[in-house]
Amino acid sequence: MILRRRALLGSAAMLMAAPAAAQIELLDIVFLEFEFEARMTADIALADVDGDGDLDVLAANGRHWAQPDFVYLNNGDGRLLEALPIGRGPSASYRLEPGDFDGDGDIDVVMVRDTLPSLAFANDGKGNFTEAAPLEGSGGAARSSIVLDANSDGRADIVVARRRGEDLLFLGLGNMRFAPANPISGTDGPSTGLATADFNGDGLADLAIARRDEAASLILLGDGTGKFSPSELPQTAGDNRKLLAADMDGDGDTDIVLGQGDGAITLLANDGSGNFADPRLVWSGEEAIQALAAFDADGDGDFDLVAGVEGANSLLRNYAGRFVRTGLDEGEADTYGIAIGDLNGDGKSDIAVANSQSANKIVLNRTR
């Protein structure tokens, strides 16, 4: 057994780097693997669910098939040595959405499921979750979710993206309760990805939605009362599966990055008012983009991209808006989720990778 696999990311790409760019080193160790061949992991999220100061891993399993969901407790060094079940049994889950839904200071979870209603689970502060209640009016072909404060009341709300039908807003009422589903006007269509940010600088939460089946992706500006004004993102009709919100061009406002079914990644620059330029192609691969994340991998002050596919995943280093690929060297898999966070407490952001029918992984960032 190979116990240690060292991935020096860069090689040809590092030859093209600016002199100040760091050498990136990511370390893939088999002891950092979790969830194995039988699991169909749809997504992962990172949160400190047991209150010990490190990030734990929430793994949503099943997709279209009934499988158990787990929270993996971090030993502090990125090793996940204990797994606690979430839910009364296996179900077809797409997302375990973390948030403090009862206002007691610890991280609770909403389980977003395919076809079945979403369920809220209360945390006892140690990572033990008790089912509280279903989200009234949820169900349908749910594919993703995100937490935000849509009505500016200080409580955590949740939006669920659905592959068919309108996307749904659930306003948090506190004590693990949510108002019944509020369909979001103008979102009827094949939604698969969500992001939230203040896109127009008014201090209120907005939404962006990636959509498939030749539907245009959407920007939805919030008014702070739980209402959103949707409009189409320019020239985005197609097969956009995932998106993220980040200041990719360093101008102080939040841009949108879309990952597409044909392997392309495009950047839509924000003018600061929530108006977006036509998409600019920043990467063209051969496999569908099924997961997408951004972080500053090399410490140069700008966002790099991580793209998950069915095949070899990629770290795309950002050189003043030009992206250069380096492989993650964690093998080929069917990746559906990527989460970024410091999992071993060294102050650097690591990469957690959710795969279907192969081991999920944590890849440690050892960049110098």
Buried (B, 14 or more C-beta within 10 A) or exposed (E): EEEEEEBBBBEEBBEEBEEEBBEBBBBBBEEBBBBEEEBBBBBBBBBBBBEEEBBBBBBBBBBEEBBBBBBBBBBBBBBBEBBBEBBEEBBBBBBBBBBBBBBBEBBBBBBBBBEBBBBBBBBEEEBBBEBBBBBBBBBBBBBBBBBBBBBBBEBBBBBBBBBEBBBBBBBBBBEBBBBEBBBBEBBBBBBBBBBBBBBBEBEBBBBBBBBBBEBBBBBBBBBBEBBBEBBBBBBBBBBBBBBBBBBBBEEEBBBBBBBBBEBBBBBBBBEEEBBBBEBBEBBEBEBBBBBBBBBBBBBBEBBBBBBBBBBBBBBBBBBEEEBBBBBBBBBEBBBBBBBBBBBBEEEBBBBBBBBBEBBBBBBBBBBE
